[in-house]
């Protein structure tokens, strides 16, 4: 009787381990899928030239252009 109980406990622990590992595998697959989707969106944006602008408007505003410099000097 004790060996049957021990055998059932082992089966139950194995079943719980498999269920827990299933959740872990699901979470790994979801995170890898999200990473792949991020890379796809990044490369699509790169191909369309979304990241070509080296200077943002805030940086351009700080640089002096020739008209402003002439106006200040006179």
C-alpha positions in Angstrom: 0.0 0.0 0.0 2.8 2.4 0.9 4.5 1.7 -2.4 1.3 2.5 -4.3 1.0 5.8 -2.4 4.7 6.6 -3.1 4.1 5.7 -6.8 1.1 8.1 -7.0 3.0 10.9 -5.3 5.8 10.5 -7.9 3.2 10.6 -10.7 1.6 13.7 -9.2 5.0 15.5 -8.9 5.9 14.5 -12.4 2.6 15.9 -13.7 3.0 19.1 -11.8 6.6 19.5 -13.2 5.3 18.9 -16.7 2.6 21.5 -16.3 5.0 24.0 -14.8 7.4 23.4 -17.7 4.6 23.9 -20.2 4.0 27.4 -18.8 7.7 28.1 -18.9 7.9 27.0 -22.5 4.8 29.1 -23.4 6.4 32.2 -21.8 9.6 31.6 -23.7 7.8 31.3 -27.0 5.8 34.4 -26.3 8.9 36.5 -25.4 10.8 35.2 -28.5 7.8 36.0 -30.7 7.6 39.5 -29.3 11.3 40.0 -29.9 11.0 38.8 -33.5 8.1 41.2 -34.1 10.1 44.1 -32.6 13.0 43.3 -35.0 10.6 43.1 -38.0 9.1 46.5 -37.1 12.6 48.0 -36.6 13.9 46.8 -39.9 10.7 48.0 -41.7 11.2 51.4 -40.2 14.9 51.4 -41.1 14.1 50.5 -44.7 11.5 53.3 -45.0 14.1 55.8 -43.7 12.5 56.6 -40.4 15.9 56.8 -38.7 17.7 58.8 -41.4 17.3 62.2 -39.7 20.5 62.7 -37.8 19.5 66.0 -36.2 16.3 66.5 -34.5 14.4 69.8 -34.6 15.5 70.5 -31.0 19.2 70.3 -32.0 18.6 72.2 -35.2 17.1 75.0 -33.2 20.3 75.4 -31.1 22.6 75.8 -34.1 23.1 79.2 -35.5 22.3 79.8 -39.1 24.0 82.5 -41.2 21.0 85.0 -41.1 20.9 84.9 -37.3 24.6 85.4 -37.0 24.6 88.4 -39.4 21.7 89.9 -37.5 23.5 89.6 -34.2 26.8 91.0 -35.6 25.2 94.2 -37.0 
